[in-house]
């Protein structure tokens, strides 16, 4: 009797294995055919196919979680934001009037007019004129300025952050938000669920209980764990009363002030705007608020007229799976190609796609001074080595690459000819180009660009210039790690 049961179980197991193997084979072939049909970059396609073949079962799970292209599938949509059509109309009117405006008569704007037109068309990024810009270096300066603005708020406070921690600075900001909510100020907070994974639930409930409207961007807890896990809101935006707007690389967390373990100093760059660009940041926040809460922010008080008379031409550019084009990547590509004297870049993660790599090498080989500043230490082991895999080909083209040695440099800057710059949340990597929701300020102003260039050159004094012959002589194991990481880099 026992033998019969064992025999039946054995036969059942054999049948199950046959069915499972055939089902797995058919599923794998189907997914591989889907990957090929998406017509993505060959590097990304080959990488995913290798994962599917070399990591059975797990490869399928990884692809379903991380591998799908939602820009093409259009599952992220701005439909319903009818009240913001006027801003699209404004961008189209600016595009048609561009050749008759003062911008053409301005020498440094005339050279960059292609970028302006590009961003008007690929992301409806309106060109704002009356702006005042303050550069905020590092966490202490950013938090001091932000907290001061929040304390003055009379109507609304809108915050949107990839990382919002419930540590010391998070508690300080949170308590201030509660205080302002009790005063009758409208307070809204968007945080990314993955970036803010460690955010304390009690902290969130306290905020909500005391009148702060809180929205989690795309929760990934079961049963909502889907492929959208790979599409994160990497934006860092604050808008206070429609008067002050903040954008840059600094989240709400203590390590932006004190560093992390093995990272004693955290270098970063943020901007505060007053003027018309604040309305553009407000549009980005309102779009994301509609996405997470299905609520339109229609009150005209969210978009007040500015009294600023300073001029600083600025476009606020948002990109992500909800946009038709990789807007920020295209802006980077165009700006590098339009450089005439120098192209300076600071990025914590250097994983350029083929287009950006070609643009950088072409600029350097054309005699343009190209300098790239990256961290000498990183907060990500895999990204650190994937970054290293790109260094040699850039050095060969004559690009100067520096390792920042004072700590971790998280600044995200592009500086062109001391006339044009980009500051924001986008890194020079695949994820920022195509997967994350990002926002950058593109500024056509020699004063702001020159000041940022000054700080960039100061950072170079704390950095080590990489020499090609020394790079070639580094340990073989380091080269192997970099080459291995590069294979996986399209999946990051």
C-alpha positions in Angstrom: 0.0 0.0 0.0 2.8 2.4 1.0 4.7 1.4 -2.1 1.6 2.3 -4.3 1.3 5.7 -2.7 5.0 6.4 -3.3 4.7 5.2 -6.8 1.7 7.5 -7.5 3.5 10.5 -6.0 6.6 9.7 -8.1 4.5 9.5 -11.2 2.7 12.7 -10.3 6.0 14.5 -9.7 7.4 13.3 -13.0 4.3 14.6 -14.9 4.5 17.9 -13.0 8.2 18.4 -13.9 7.4 17.7 -17.6 4.5 20.2 -17.6 6.4 22.8 -15.6 9.5 22.5 -17.9 7.4 22.9 -21.0 5.4 25.8 -19.5 8.6 27.5 -18.4 10.2 27.0 -21.8 7.1 28.4 -23.6 6.9 31.3 -21.2 10.6 32.1 -21.6 10.4 32.0 -25.4 7.3 34.2 -25.4 8.9 36.8 -23.1 12.1 36.8 -25.2 10.1 37.4 -28.4 8.3 40.3 -26.6 11.7 41.7 -25.5 12.9 41.6 -29.1 9.7 43.0 -30.5 10.0 46.1 -28.2 12.9 47.2 -30.4 14.9 48.6 -27.5 18.6 49.3 -27.5 20.5 46.1 -28.5 22.5 46.3 -25.2 19.3 46.2 -23.1 17.7 43.6 -25.2 20.8 41.2 -25.0 21.1 41.8 -21.3 17.5 40.8 -20.6 17.8 37.8 -22.8 20.9 36.6 -21.0 19.1 37.1 -17.7 16.2 35.0 -18.9 18.5 32.2 -20.0 21.1 32.2 -17.2 18.8 32.8 -14.3 15.9 30.4 -14.7 12.5 31.5 -13.1 14.2 34.4 -11.3 14.8 36.0 -14.7 11.1 36.0 -15.5 10.3 37.6 -12.2 13.0 40.2 -12.6 11.7 41.1 -16.1 8.1 41.4 -15.0 9.2 43.6 -12.1 11.8 45.7 -13.8 12.0 45.2 -17.5 8.8 46.6 -19.1 8.7 49.9 -21.1 5.8 51.9 -19.7 6.5 54.9 -21.9 5.5 52.9 -24.9 2.6 51.3 -23.2 1.3 54.7 -22.0 0.0 53.4 -18.7 1.1 56.6 -17.1 -1.1 59.4 -18.4 -1.8 63.1 -17.9 -5.3 62.7 -19.2 -7.8 64.7 -17.1 -5.5 67.6 -16.6 -7.6 69.8 -18.8 -7.0 72.9 -16.8 -3.3 72.8 -17.7 -4.0 72.9 -21.4 -3.4 76.7 -21.3 0.2 76.0 -20.5 0.6 73.7 -23.5 -1.0 76.5 -25.6 1.5 79.0 -24.2 4.4 76.7 -25.1 3.2 76.4 -28.6 2.7 80.1 -28.9 6.2 80.7 -27.6 7.5 78.2 -30.2 5.8 80.0 -33.1 6.9 83.4 -31.8 10.5 82.4 -31.0 12.1 84.0 -34.1 10.4 87.4 -33.4 11.3 87.6 -29.7 14.2 89.3 -27.8 15.8 85.9 -27.3 17.1 85.9 -30.9 18.8 89.3 -30.4 20.6 88.0 -27.3 23.9 86.4 -28.5 24.2 83.6 -25.9 20.4 82.8 -26.2 20.6 82.7 -30.0 23.2 79.9 -29.8 21.0 77.9 -27.5 17.7 78.6 -29.2 17.7 75.0 -30.5 17.5 73.7 -26.9 14.7 76.1 -26.1 12.7 74.9 -29.1 13.5 71.3 -28.5 12.1 71.5 -24.9 9.0 73.4 -26.0 8.2 70.6 -28.3 9.2 67.5 -26.5 7.9 68.4 -23.0 5.9 71.6 -23.4 8.5 73.3 -21.1 7.5 77.0 -21.2 10.3 79.6 -21.2 10.2 81.8 -18.2 11.9 85.2 -18.0 11.3 87.0 -14.7 13.2 84.9 -12.2 15.6 85.2 -9.3 17.8 82.2 -8.5 19.7 81.3 -5.4 22.3 78.6 -5.4 22.1 76.4 -2.3 25.3 74.4 -1.7 24.8 71.2 0.5 22.2 70.1 2.9 22.5 72.6 5.7 22.1 75.6 3.4 19.1 74.0 1.6 17.3 73.0 4.7 17.9 76.3 6.4 16.4 78.2 3.4 13.5 75.7 2.9 12.5 75.8 6.6 12.6 79.6 6.6 10.3 79.7 3.6 7.9 77.1 5.1 7.7 79.2 8.3 6.5 82.2 6.2 3.9 80.2 4.3 0.4 81.7 4.3 -1.6 79.7 1.7 0.0 76.4 0.7 3.1 74.1 1.0 3.7 71.5 -1.6 6.6 69.0 -1.1 7.6 66.1 -3.4 10.6 64.0 -2.6 12.1 60.7 -3.6 13.5 60.2 -0.1 11.7 61.6 2.9 13.1 60.1 6.1 11.6 60.3 9.6 15.1 61.1 11.1 16.1 64.3 12.8 15.6 66.7 9.8 12.5 64.8 8.7 11.0 65.2 12.1 11.9 68.8 12.2 10.3 69.5 8.8 7.3 67.2 9.6 6.6 69.1 12.9 6.7 72.4 11.0 4.3 71.1 8.4 1.9 70.1 11.2 2.3 73.5 12.8 1.4 75.3 9.5 -1.5 72.9 8.8 -3.0 73.9 12.2 -2.6 77.5 11.1 -4.9 76.8 8.1 -2.2 76.5 5.5 -2.8 73.8 2.9 0.0 71.2 3.2 0.6 68.4 0.7 3.4 65.9 0.6 4.2 63.3 -2.1 6.9 60.7 -1.3 8.2 57.8 -3.3 7.4 54.4 -1.8 10.7 52.8 -2.7 12.9 55.8 -2.0 11.2 56.3 1.3 10.9 52.7 2.2 12.1 53.3 5.8 9.7 56.1 6.4 8.0 55.4 9.8 4.3 54.6 9.6 3.6 56.3 12.9 5.2 59.5 11.5 3.0 59.4 8.4 -0.2 58.8 10.5 0.7 61.7 12.7 1.1 64.0 9.7 -2.2 62.9 8.3 -4.0 63.1 11.6 -2.8 66.7 12.1 -4.0 67.9 8.7 -1.2 67.2 6.3 -2.4 65.6 3.0 0.1 62.8 2.3 0.3 60.8 -0.9 2.5 57.7 -1.6 3.8 57.5 -5.2 3.0 54.1 -6.6 3.0 51.8 -3.5 4.7 48.4 -4.2 3.5 46.5 -1.2 1.6 43.3 -1.9 -0.8 43.0 -3.8 0.4 46.1 -5.7 3.9 44.7 -6.4 4.1 45.0 -10.2 6.5 46.0 -13.0 6.0 49.7 -11.9 8.4 49.0 -9.1 11.1 50.0 -11.5 9.5 53.4 -12.3 10.2 55.7 -9.4 9.5 59.4 -8.7 13.0 60.7 -8.3 11.9 64.4 -8.1 12.8 66.8 -5.3 10.4 69.7 -5.5 9.1 72.2 -2.9 6.7 75.0 -3.8 5.7 77.5 -1.1 2.7 79.9 -1.7 3.5 79.8 -5.4 6.3 82.3 -4.5 9.3 80.1 -3.7 10.3 77.0 -5.6 13.1 74.5 -4.9 14.6 71.9 -7.2 17.9 69.9 -7.2 19.6 66.9 -5.8 18.8 67.1 -2.0 16.1 65.0 -0.4 14.8 65.2 3.1 17.3 63.1 5.2 20.0 63.6 7.7 22.8 62.2 5.5 22.6 65.3 3.3 23.9 67.1 6.3 26.1 64.6 8.2 27.0 62.1 5.4 26.7 58.3 5.8 28.9 55.5 7.2 32.2 55.7 5.3 31.0 58.9 3.6 32.0 61.8 6.0 30.9 64.6 3.7 27.9 64.8 1.3 28.3 67.4 -1.5 25.2 68.5 -3.3 23.6 71.3 -5.2 20.1 72.8 -5.0 18.3 75.9 -6.3 15.7 78.2 -5.0 13.6 80.1 -7.5 11.4 83.2 -7.1 9.4 84.2 -10.1 7.8 82.6 -13.1 9.7 79.4 -12.9 7.9 78.6 -9.6 4.7 78.3 -11.6 6.4 75.7 -13.8 7.5 73.7 -10.8 3.9 74.0 -9.5 2.6 72.4 -12.7 4.9 69.5 -12.2 3.7 69.0 -8.6 0.1 69.4 -9.6 0.5 66.9 -12.4 1.9 64.4 -9.9 -0.7 65.2 -7.3 -3.4 64.4 -9.9 -1.7 61.2 -10.7 -1.6 59.9 -7.1 -4.8 61.5 -5.7 -7.0 62.2 -8.8 -7.4 65.8 -7.5 -7.0 68.9 -9.6 -5.3 71.9 -7.9 -7.4 74.6 -9.6 -7.2 77.5 -7.2 -5.6 80.5 -8.9 -3.7 81.1 -5.6 -1.5 78.2 -6.6 -0.3 80.3 -9.6 0.1 83.9 -8.3 1.6 86.7 -10.5 5.1 87.4 -9.6 6.6 90.7 -8.5 10.1 89.7 -9.4 11.7 92.0 -11.9 15.1 90.2 -12.2 15.6 88.4 -15.5 16.9 84.8 -15.7 15.7 82.8 -18.6 14.7 79.3 -17.3 12.8 76.2 -18.5 11.6 73.7 -16.0 11.7 70.3 -17.8 10.0 67.2 -16.5 10.5 63.7 -18.0 9.4 60.2 -17.1 7.3 57.2 -18.3 4.4 59.7 -18.7 6.2 61.7 -21.4 6.4 60.8 -25.1 10.2 61.6 -25.3 13.2 61.2 -23.1 13.1 65.0 -22.7 16.0 65.5 -20.3 18.3 63.1 -22.1 17.6 64.9 -25.3 18.3 68.2 -23.6 21.7 66.9 -22.4 22.5 65.6 -25.9 21.6 68.9 -27.5 23.5 71.0 -25.0 26.7 68.9 -25.3 26.5 69.2 -29.1 26.1 73.0 -28.9 29.0 73.5 -26.6 31.7 75.7 -28.2 34.3 76.2 -25.5 33.7 73.9 -22.5 31.4 71.2 -21.2 31.5 70.5 -17.5 29.5 67.7 -15.9 29.0 66.7 -12.3 27.1 63.4 -11.8 27.1 60.8 -9.0 26.4 58.0 -11.5 28.0 58.0 -14.9 26.2 55.4 -17.1 25.7 57.3 -20.3 23.8 55.7 -23.2 25.4 55.4 -26.6 24.1 58.8 -27.8 25.5 60.7 -24.8 28.8 58.9 -25.0 29.2 59.8 -28.7 28.3 63.4 -28.0 30.9 63.7 -25.2 33.6 62.0 -27.2 32.8 64.1 -30.3 33.0 67.3 -28.3 36.3 66.4 -26.7 37.8 65.3 -30.1 36.7 68.6 -31.5 38.9 70.5 -29.1 36.2 71.4 -26.5 37.3 71.3 -22.9 35.2 68.4 -21.4 35.5 67.7 -17.7 33.4 65.2 -15.8 33.4 65.0 -12.0 32.2 61.7 -10.4 32.5 60.4 -6.8 35.7 58.6 -5.7 33.4 56.6 -3.4 29.8 55.7 -4.0 26.7 54.7 -2.2 26.1 51.9 -4.7 28.6 49.1 -5.2 27.2 47.9 -8.6 26.7 51.4 -10.0 30.2 52.4 -8.8 31.8 49.6 -10.9 29.4 50.1 -13.8 30.5 53.8 -13.9 34.2 52.6 -14.0 33.5 50.6 -17.1 32.8 53.8 -19.1 35.9 55.7 -18.0 38.6 54.4 -20.4 36.8 55.2 -23.7 36.1 58.7 -22.4 39.7 59.2 -21.4 40.9 58.0 -24.8 38.8 60.8 -26.4 40.7 63.4 -24.3 37.9 63.9 -21.7 39.2 64.8 -18.2 37.6 62.7 -15.5 38.0 63.5 -11.8 37.3 61.4 -8.7 35.9 63.6 -5.9 37.9 62.7 -2.8 36.4 64.9 0.0 33.3 62.7 0.3 30.4 61.8 -1.9 29.5 64.3 -4.6 25.7 64.0 -5.4 25.5 67.2 -7.5 23.8 66.9 -10.9 25.1 69.7 -13.1 25.8 70.4 -16.7 27.6 73.7 -17.5 28.1 74.9 -21.0 30.3 77.8 -22.1 29.7 79.7 -18.9 26.3 80.7 -20.4 24.0 77.7 -20.0 23.4 75.2 -17.2 21.2 72.4 -16.0 20.6 71.6 -12.4 18.0 69.1 -11.2 17.3 65.5 -10.2 18.5 63.6 -13.3 21.7 61.7 -13.2 23.8 60.9 -16.3 22.4 57.3 -16.4 19.9 55.0 -18.1 17.4 55.2 -15.2 17.2 58.9 -15.1 16.9 59.1 -18.9 14.1 56.6 -19.4 12.7 55.1 -16.2 12.5 57.7 -13.4 10.2 60.7 -13.1 12.8 63.5 -13.1 12.8 67.3 -13.2 15.6 69.7 -14.1 15.9 73.5 -14.4 17.7 74.6 -17.6 19.0 78.1 -17.2 20.1 80.4 -20.0 22.0 82.9 -17.9 25.8 83.7 -17.7 25.7 85.0 -14.1 24.1 81.8 -12.6 26.2 79.5 -14.9 29.4 81.3 -13.9 28.7 81.0 -10.2 28.0 77.3 -10.6 31.1 76.9 -12.7 33.1 78.5 -9.9 31.8 75.9 -7.4 32.5 73.1 -9.9 36.1 74.2 -10.3 36.4 74.5 -6.5 35.1 70.9 -6.3 37.9 69.9 -8.7 40.4 71.1 -6.2 39.1 68.3 -3.8 39.4 65.8 -6.6 41.9 63.5 -8.4 42.5 63.7 -12.1 42.5 60.2 -13.6 45.4 59.5 -15.9 44.9 57.0 -18.7 48.1 55.0 -18.1 47.4 54.7 -14.4 43.8 53.6 -15.1 45.1 50.9 -17.4 47.4 49.6 -14.7 44.8 49.2 -12.0 44.3 45.6 -10.6 42.9 43.1 -13.0 40.1 42.2 -10.5 39.0 45.8 -10.5 38.7 45.7 -14.3 36.8 42.4 -14.2 34.3 43.8 -11.7 33.8 46.9 -13.9 33.3 44.7 -17.0 30.8 42.5 -15.2 28.9 45.5 -13.8 28.7 47.0 -17.3 26.9 43.9 -18.6 24.3 44.4 -15.9 24.1 48.2 -16.3 21.3 48.3 -18.8 19.1 46.5 -16.2 19.9 49.1 -13.4 
